[in-house]
Amino acid sequence: MAEDGIEKPGRFKYVNLAMEIADDVILGIVALGIVGLAVVLLIDAISEFAREAQHNYPYVLSELMFVFIIMELFRQVLRQIIHEPFS
């Protein structure tokens, strides 16, 4: 389709644009879901820590590490949305 870096106009130009928009919308929904999951898990970890008389530190640390992993996943999805290369 494109030779020497020059994009030729064609009937597939709008299809490509529609696919990019759909991809961004889907990734946006995934990003919101990831942030929502991280918030729910963080609230759960904090409330569990506050409720327990004997604090279960390994459980709380495990939950916080899981939140951290989820937020790293969110960062990768965000990079995909703004078209940055993965690290």
C-alpha positions as CSV (number, residue, x, y, z in Angstrom):
1,M,0.0,0.0,0.0
2,A,2.7,2.5,1.0
3,E,6.0,2.6,-0.9
4,D,9.0,4.7,0.2
5,G,7.1,6.0,3.3
6,I,4.5,7.9,1.1
7,E,0.9,6.9,2.0
8,K,-1.3,6.7,-1.0
9,P,-4.9,7.7,-0.5
10,G,-7.4,4.9,-1.0
11,R,-10.7,3.5,0.0
12,F,-9.1,1.7,3.0
13,K,-7.9,4.9,4.6
14,Y,-11.3,5.3,6.4
15,V,-11.4,1.7,7.4
16,N,-7.9,2.1,9.0
17,L,-9.0,5.2,10.8
18,A,-12.2,3.5,12.1
19,M,-10.1,0.5,13.3
20,E,-7.7,2.8,15.1
21,I,-10.6,4.6,16.8
22,A,-12.2,1.3,17.8
23,D,-8.9,0.1,19.1
24,D,-8.4,3.2,21.2
25,V,-12.0,3.0,22.6
26,I,-11.5,-0.7,23.6
27,L,-8.2,0.1,25.2
28,G,-9.8,3.0,27.0
29,I,-12.4,0.7,28.4
30,V,-9.8,-1.8,29.5
31,A,-7.8,1.0,31.1
32,L,-10.8,2.2,33.1
33,G,-11.5,-1.4,34.2
34,I,-7.9,-1.9,35.3
35,V,-8.0,1.3,37.4
36,G,-11.4,0.4,38.9
37,L,-10.0,-3.1,39.9
38,A,-6.9,-1.5,41.4
39,V,-9.1,1.0,43.4
40,V,-11.4,-1.8,44.7
41,L,-8.4,-4.0,45.7
42,L,-6.8,-1.0,47.5
43,I,-9.9,-0.2,49.4
44,D,-10.3,-3.9,50.3
45,A,-6.7,-4.1,51.6
46,I,-7.1,-0.9,53.6
47,S,-10.4,-2.0,55.1
48,E,-9.1,-5.5,55.9
49,F,-6.1,-3.9,57.6
50,A,-8.3,-1.6,59.6
51,R,-10.8,-4.3,60.7
52,E,-8.3,-6.9,61.9
53,A,-7.2,-6.7,65.5
54,Q,-4.2,-8.8,64.6
55,H,-2.9,-7.3,61.5
56,N,-2.1,-9.8,58.8
57,Y,0.9,-8.0,57.3
58,P,1.7,-10.6,54.6
59,Y,-1.9,-10.4,53.3
60,V,-1.8,-6.6,53.2
61,L,1.6,-6.6,51.4
62,S,0.3,-9.2,49.0
63,E,-2.7,-7.1,48.2
64,L,-0.6,-4.0,47.7
65,M,1.8,-5.8,45.4
66,F,-1.1,-7.0,43.4
67,V,-2.4,-3.4,43.1
68,F,1.1,-2.4,42.0
69,I,1.2,-5.1,39.3
70,I,-2.2,-4.0,38.1
71,M,-1.1,-0.4,37.8
72,E,1.9,-1.5,35.8
73,L,-0.4,-3.2,33.4
74,F,-2.4,0.0,33.2
75,R,0.8,1.8,32.3
76,Q,1.4,-0.6,29.4
77,V,-2.2,-0.1,28.2
78,L,-1.8,3.6,28.4
79,R,1.4,3.5,26.4
80,Q,-0.5,1.5,23.7
81,I,-3.2,4.1,23.6
82,I,-0.8,7.0,23.0
83,H,1.3,4.8,20.7
84,E,4.6,4.7,22.6
85,P,6.9,1.7,22.3
86,F,6.8,-0.8,25.1
87,S,9.8,-0.9,27.5
